[in-house]
Amino acid sequence: MRPEKERAAVLSEIGGHTYREPGHSACEELYGYGTCKDKEVLGKAYRELMDKVRALIPQGLCASVYTQWADIEEEINGVYTWDREVRKI
């Protein structure tokens, strides 16, 4: 982190691992930053990511944006499935 005096330090795009919820994927291809075998492993990976983000606050981090709230057809690293039926994290 290199905080500036006049601007807030923001992580503008952080993403996570992928997990395909059976019956709730629009695409058979896996695309993302890492693959998890189930929702529990995905939740653990998300918590580890958030721990890393929180560790940057004392260094000047002001905000972060988790960019993938819902899966899209090719990317399945959302908090919710593409059909918004299942919350994965």
MDTraj code that builds the backbone (N, CA, C; nanometers):
import mdtraj as md
import numpy as np

residues = "MET ARG PRO GLU LYS GLU ARG ALA ALA VAL LEU SER GLU ILE GLY GLY HIS THR TYR ARG GLU PRO GLY HIS SER ALA CYS GLU GLU LEU TYR GLY TYR GLY THR CYS LYS ASP LYS GLU VAL LEU GLY LYS ALA TYR ARG GLU LEU MET ASP LYS VAL ARG ALA LEU ILE PRO GLN GLY LEU CYS ALA SER VAL TYR THR GLN TRP ALA ASP ILE GLU GLU GLU ILE ASN GLY VAL TYR THR TRP ASP ARG GLU VAL ARG LYS ILE".split()
xyz = np.array([
    [0.0839, -0.1176, 0.0000],
    [0.0000, 0.0000, 0.0000],
    [0.0883, 0.1236, 0.0000],
    [0.0482, 0.2192, -0.0817],
    [0.1152, 0.3488, -0.0852],
    [0.0095, 0.4582, -0.0717],
    [-0.0341, 0.4819, 0.0512],
    [-0.1384, 0.5834, 0.0679],
    [-0.0904, 0.7210, 0.0257],
    [-0.1841, 0.7974, -0.0281],
    [-0.1558, 0.9345, -0.0695],
    [-0.2296, 1.0297, 0.0227],
    [-0.1797, 1.1478, 0.0340],
    [-0.2389, 1.2462, 0.1226],
    [-0.3745, 1.2965, 0.0731],
    [-0.3915, 1.3046, -0.0574],
    [-0.5113, 1.3657, -0.1153],
    [-0.6144, 1.2670, -0.1706],
    [-0.5792, 1.1383, -0.1805],
    [-0.6728, 1.0404, -0.2387],
    [-0.6852, 0.9187, -0.1490],
    [-0.8023, 0.8592, -0.1492],
    [-0.8261, 0.7371, -0.0726],
    [-0.7638, 0.6182, -0.1453],
    [-0.7080, 0.5261, -0.0683],
    [-0.6525, 0.4030, -0.1261],
    [-0.7647, 0.2995, -0.1336],
    [-0.7920, 0.2508, -0.2544],
    [-0.9027, 0.1587, -0.2770],
    [-0.8553, 0.0420, -0.3622],
    [-0.8904, -0.0811, -0.3209],
    [-0.8727, -0.1972, -0.4078],
    [-0.9997, -0.2041, -0.4909],
    [-0.9898, -0.1712, -0.6192],
    [-1.1104, -0.1546, -0.6998],
    [-1.1652, -0.2834, -0.7590],
    [-1.0857, -0.3851, -0.7687],
    [-1.1369, -0.5127, -0.8201],
    [-1.0703, -0.6271, -0.7473],
    [-1.1440, -0.6888, -0.6576],
    [-1.0939, -0.8114, -0.5982],
    [-1.1933, -0.9200, -0.6340],
    [-1.1433, -1.0331, -0.6671],
    [-1.2288, -1.1435, -0.7055],
    [-1.1947, -1.2651, -0.6243],
    [-1.2678, -1.3688, -0.6482],
    [-1.2472, -1.4865, -0.5666],
    [-1.2402, -1.6147, -0.6447],
    [-1.2458, -1.7212, -0.5721],
    [-1.2406, -1.8546, -0.6282],
    [-1.3748, -1.8923, -0.6898],
    [-1.3743, -1.9985, -0.7654],
    [-1.4973, -2.0448, -0.8300],
    [-1.5505, -2.1696, -0.7626],
    [-1.6798, -2.1853, -0.7721],
    [-1.7489, -2.3073, -0.7285],
    [-1.8757, -2.3186, -0.8114],
    [-1.8951, -2.4329, -0.8734],
    [-2.0157, -2.4558, -0.9530],
    [-2.1195, -2.5234, -0.8654],
    [-2.2323, -2.4551, -0.8451],
    [-2.3446, -2.5125, -0.7713],
    [-2.4216, -2.6015, -0.8685],
    [-2.4302, -2.7309, -0.8402],
    [-2.4994, -2.8215, -0.9325],
    [-2.6403, -2.7734, -0.9667],
    [-2.6708, -2.7717, -1.0961],
    [-2.8023, -2.7322, -1.1435],
    [-2.8243, -2.5820, -1.1533],
    [-2.7219, -2.5035, -1.1248],
    [-2.7386, -2.3578, -1.1265],
    [-2.6283, -2.2882, -1.2045],
    [-2.5756, -2.3536, -1.3075],
    [-2.4720, -2.2939, -1.3910],
    [-2.5225, -2.2807, -1.5336],
    [-2.4903, -2.1681, -1.5952],
    [-2.5305, -2.1448, -1.7332],
    [-2.4278, -2.1993, -1.8308],
    [-2.3081, -2.2311, -1.7825],
    [-2.1983, -2.2714, -1.8693],
    [-2.1227, -2.3857, -1.8038],
    [-2.0745, -2.4775, -1.8815],
    [-1.9984, -2.5896, -1.8293],
    [-1.8516, -2.5571, -1.8063],
    [-1.8030, -2.4481, -1.8669],
    [-1.6629, -2.4085, -1.8502],
    [-1.6427, -2.3446, -1.7135],
    [-1.5313, -2.3765, -1.6484],
    [-1.4949, -2.3102, -1.5238],
    [-1.4007, -2.1954, -1.5557],
    [-1.4317, -2.0772, -1.5047],
    [-1.3476, -1.9615, -1.5273],
    [-1.3432, -1.8795, -1.3989],
    [-1.2256, -1.8544, -1.3492],
    [-1.2116, -1.7768, -1.2272],
    [-1.0691, -1.7823, -1.1775],
    [-1.0501, -1.7561, -1.0497],
    [-0.9168, -1.7443, -0.9921],
    [-0.8697, -1.8689, -0.9200],
    [-0.9514, -1.9663, -0.9059],
    [-0.9191, -2.0899, -0.8378],
    [-1.0483, -2.1683, -0.8221],
    [-1.0416, -2.2986, -0.8109],
    [-1.1597, -2.3819, -0.8033],
    [-1.1745, -2.4411, -0.6636],
    [-1.2957, -2.4393, -0.6128],
    [-1.3266, -2.4974, -0.4821],
    [-1.4199, -2.6161, -0.5015],
    [-1.4036, -2.7179, -0.4177],
    [-1.4842, -2.8398, -0.4334],
    [-1.6251, -2.8267, -0.3782],
    [-1.6472, -2.7337, -0.2841],
    [-1.7812, -2.7160, -0.2292],
    [-1.7946, -2.5772, -0.1667],
    [-1.9155, -2.5473, -0.1181],
    [-1.9422, -2.4140, -0.0636],
    [-1.8596, -2.3849, 0.0614],
    [-1.8319, -2.4871, 0.1411],
    [-1.7535, -2.4652, 0.2628],
    [-1.6110, -2.4197, 0.2291],
    [-1.5504, -2.4848, 0.1304],
    [-1.4149, -2.4469, 0.0880],
    [-1.4170, -2.3071, 0.0262],
    [-1.5205, -2.2784, -0.0510],
    [-1.5341, -2.1450, -0.1101],
    [-1.5469, -2.0393, -0.0007],
    [-1.6269, -2.0667, 0.1006],
    [-1.6429, -1.9733, 0.2113],
    [-1.5113, -1.9482, 0.2835],
    [-1.4339, -2.0540, 0.3025],
    [-1.3031, -2.0412, 0.3682],
    [-1.2102, -1.9541, 0.2830],
    [-1.2076, -1.9770, 0.1521],
    [-1.1227, -1.8972, 0.0625],
    [-1.1650, -1.7500, 0.0654],
    [-1.2953, -1.7246, 0.0698],
    [-1.3456, -1.5872, 0.0768],
    [-1.3020, -1.5205, 0.2079],
    [-1.3150, -1.5918, 0.3194],
    [-1.2739, -1.5356, 0.4486],
    [-1.1238, -1.5055, 0.4509],
    [-1.0434, -1.5928, 0.3912],
    [-0.8989, -1.5685, 0.3837],
    [-0.8688, -1.4438, 0.3005],
    [-0.9410, -1.4263, 0.1909],
    [-0.9239, -1.3076, 0.1082],
    [-0.9599, -1.1821, 0.1870],
    [-1.0702, -1.1863, 0.2596],
    [-1.1123, -1.0705, 0.3376],
    [-1.0144, -1.0419, 0.4516],
    [-0.9536, -1.1458, 0.5088],
    [-0.8502, -1.1247, 0.6110],
    [-0.7320, -1.0482, 0.5525],
    [-0.6935, -1.0815, 0.4288],
    [-0.5831, -1.0112, 0.3625],
    [-0.6198, -0.8659, 0.3366],
    [-0.7441, -0.8430, 0.2977],
    [-0.7898, -0.7060, 0.2736],
    [-0.7893, -0.6276, 0.4047],
    [-0.8446, -0.6854, 0.5115],
    [-0.8478, -0.6169, 0.6415],
    [-0.7070, -0.5842, 0.6917],
    [-0.6110, -0.6693, 0.6610],
    [-0.4728, -0.6460, 0.7048],
    [-0.4130, -0.5218, 0.6394],
    [-0.4706, -0.4767, 0.5295],
    [-0.4208, -0.3579, 0.4603],
    [-0.4766, -0.2271, 0.5171],
    [-0.5782, -0.2353, 0.6017],
    [-0.6393, -0.1142, 0.6578],
    [-0.5380, -0.0319, 0.7376],
    [-0.4591, -0.0927, 0.8265],
    [-0.3611, -0.0119, 0.9002],
    [-0.2548, 0.0526, 0.8096],
    [-0.2403, -0.0007, 0.6882],
    [-0.1434, 0.0546, 0.5939],
    [-0.2041, 0.1660, 0.5081],
    [-0.3323, 0.1945, 0.5278],
    [-0.3952, 0.3042, 0.4552],
    [-0.5102, 0.2672, 0.3646],
    [-0.5464, 0.1394, 0.3562],
    [-0.6591, 0.1013, 0.2705],
    [-0.7884, 0.1602, 0.3250],
    [-0.8654, 0.2239, 0.2366],
    [-0.9911, 0.2873, 0.2761],
    [-1.1136, 0.2077, 0.2321],
    [-1.1019, 0.1325, 0.1228],
    [-1.2177, 0.0600, 0.0699],
    [-1.1712, -0.0509, -0.0235],
    [-1.2614, -0.1467, -0.0449],
    [-1.2381, -0.2511, -0.1446],
    [-1.3717, -0.2844, -0.2093],
    [-1.3652, -0.3376, -0.3298],
    [-1.4864, -0.3715, -0.4042],
    [-1.4753, -0.5156, -0.4506],
    [-1.5663, -0.6009, -0.4021],
    [-1.5742, -0.7383, -0.4502],
    [-1.6613, -0.7332, -0.5739],
    [-1.6025, -0.7634, -0.6891],
    [-1.6680, -0.7311, -0.8162],
    [-1.7667, -0.8351, -0.8675],
    [-1.7712, -0.9500, -0.8105],
    [-1.8531, -1.0555, -0.8702],
    [-1.9637, -1.0992, -0.7743],
    [-2.0726, -1.0224, -0.7688],
    [-2.1821, -1.0600, -0.6788],
    [-2.2638, -1.1750, -0.7321],
    [-2.2768, -1.1853, -0.8626],
    [-2.3509, -1.2971, -0.9204],
    [-2.2702, -1.3549, -1.0362],
    [-2.2830, -1.4868, -1.0523],
    [-2.2191, -1.5516, -1.1661],
    [-2.2745, -1.4931, -1.2949],
    [-2.1929, -1.4960, -1.3973],
    [-2.2422, -1.4682, -1.5316],
    [-2.2250, -1.5968, -1.6102],
    [-2.2538, -1.5963, -1.7369],
    [-2.2532, -1.7210, -1.8118],
    [-2.1185, -1.7917, -1.8115],
    [-2.0090, -1.7174, -1.8201],
    [-1.8780, -1.7812, -1.8279],
    [-1.7999, -1.7755, -1.6975],
    [-1.8214, -1.6748, -1.6165],
    [-1.7511, -1.6644, -1.4890],
    [-1.8434, -1.7135, -1.3780],
    [-1.7929, -1.8067, -1.2985],
    [-1.8768, -1.8601, -1.1904],
    [-1.8123, -1.8350, -1.0550],
    [-1.7598, -1.7144, -1.0369],
    [-1.6980, -1.6819, -0.9087],
    [-1.7807, -1.5808, -0.8307],
    [-1.9116, -1.5853, -0.8478],
    [-1.9991, -1.4930, -0.7779],
    [-2.0384, -1.5405, -0.6393],
    [-2.0912, -1.4481, -0.5615],
    [-2.1466, -1.4808, -0.4308],
    [-2.2758, -1.5597, -0.4506],
    [-2.3518, -1.5242, -0.5552],
    [-2.4751, -1.5951, -0.5908],
    [-2.4575, -1.6639, -0.7261],
    [-2.5380, -1.7655, -0.7497],
    [-2.5380, -1.8308, -0.8807],
    [-2.5981, -1.7356, -0.9840],
    [-2.5758, -1.7634, -1.1122],
    [-2.6217, -1.6734, -1.2189],
    [-2.7726, -1.6531, -1.2163],
    [-2.8485, -1.7548, -1.1713],
    [-2.9934, -1.7432, -1.1645],
    [-3.0422, -1.6818, -1.0329],
    [-2.9474, -1.6448, -0.9455],
    [-2.9737, -1.5830, -0.8156],
    [-3.0520, -1.6735, -0.7203],
    [-3.0489, -1.8023, -0.7465],
    [-3.1223, -1.8989, -0.6642],
    [-3.0453, -1.9436, -0.5412],
    [-2.9104, -1.9466, -0.5510],
    [-2.8290, -2.0019, -0.4426],
    [-2.7201, -1.9012, -0.4031],
    [-2.7123, -1.8742, -0.2748],
    [-2.6008, -1.7936, -0.2217],
    [-2.4880, -1.8903, -0.1901],
    [-2.3756, -1.8734, -0.2582],
    [-2.2635, -1.9665, -0.2454],
    [-2.1704, -1.9325, -0.1314],
    [-2.1638, -1.8083, -0.0914],
    [-2.0750, -1.7679, 0.0182],
    [-2.1616, -1.7160, 0.1319],
])
top = md.Topology()
chain = top.add_chain()
for i, resn in enumerate(residues, 1):
    res = top.add_residue(resn, chain, resSeq=i)
    for name in ("N", "CA", "C"):
        top.add_atom(name, md.element.get_by_symbol(name[0]), res)
traj = md.Trajectory(xyz[None], top)
